[in-house]
Amino acid sequence: MSGSLYDKVCYWTEQREEQVRMRNVKTGEIGYSFGCTYEGGTVQVRLVNGELDSWSKDECEEIQMVH
């Protein structure tokens, strides 16, 4: 994920308090953002099974919702 997309995800998550649907490109896991750690460049995600994880911005991508 590029730096600008990371900033967008973090803005939506932390300022607008909206979760962003994410996919880990290495594992294929799906999760929803709930925080960011700028120092480490990570996104904290809640997986669909309820577990919590932290992904680096290089291993995740936003999944666009289809309406």
C-alpha positions in Angstrom: 0.0 0.0 0.0 1.4 3.4 -0.9 2.0 6.1 1.7 -0.9 8.2 0.4 -3.3 5.2 0.6 -2.0 4.4 4.1 -2.7 8.0 5.2 -6.2 7.8 3.7 -7.0 4.5 5.5 -5.6 6.0 8.8 -7.7 9.2 8.3 -10.9 7.3 7.7 -10.2 5.0 10.7 -9.0 7.5 13.3 -10.6 10.8 12.3 -13.9 9.6 10.9 -14.1 6.5 13.1 -15.0 4.3 10.1 -13.5 0.9 9.6 -11.8 0.2 6.2 -12.0 -3.4 4.9 -8.5 -4.7 4.3 -6.9 -7.8 2.8 -3.4 -9.1 3.7 -1.7 -9.7 0.4 0.6 -12.3 1.9 -1.9 -14.4 3.8 -5.2 -13.6 2.1 -6.8 -12.8 5.5 -9.6 -10.2 5.6 -10.0 -7.7 8.4 -11.3 -4.2 9.3 -9.1 -1.4 10.4 -9.4 0.0 13.9 -6.1 1.9 14.3 -2.8 2.9 12.9 0.8 3.1 14.2 2.5 5.7 12.2 6.0 5.0 13.8 5.9 1.5 12.5 3.8 2.0 9.5 1.2 -0.6 10.5 -2.6 -0.9 10.5 -4.4 -2.7 13.4 -7.1 -4.9 12.1 -9.9 -7.0 13.5 -10.1 -10.2 11.5 -13.4 -11.6 10.4 -13.1 -14.3 13.1 -12.8 -11.6 15.7 -9.0 -11.9 16.4 -6.9 -8.8 16.4 -3.7 -8.4 14.3 -1.3 -5.8 13.1 -0.2 -5.6 9.4 2.5 -3.5 7.9 1.3 -1.1 5.2 3.4 -3.1 2.7 1.4 -6.3 3.3 -2.1 -4.9 3.1 -4.5 -3.4 0.6 -7.9 -1.8 0.8 -10.9 -3.8 -0.5 -13.4 -1.6 -2.2 -17.0 -2.2 -1.2 -19.2 -2.9 -4.2 -22.6 -1.2 -4.1 
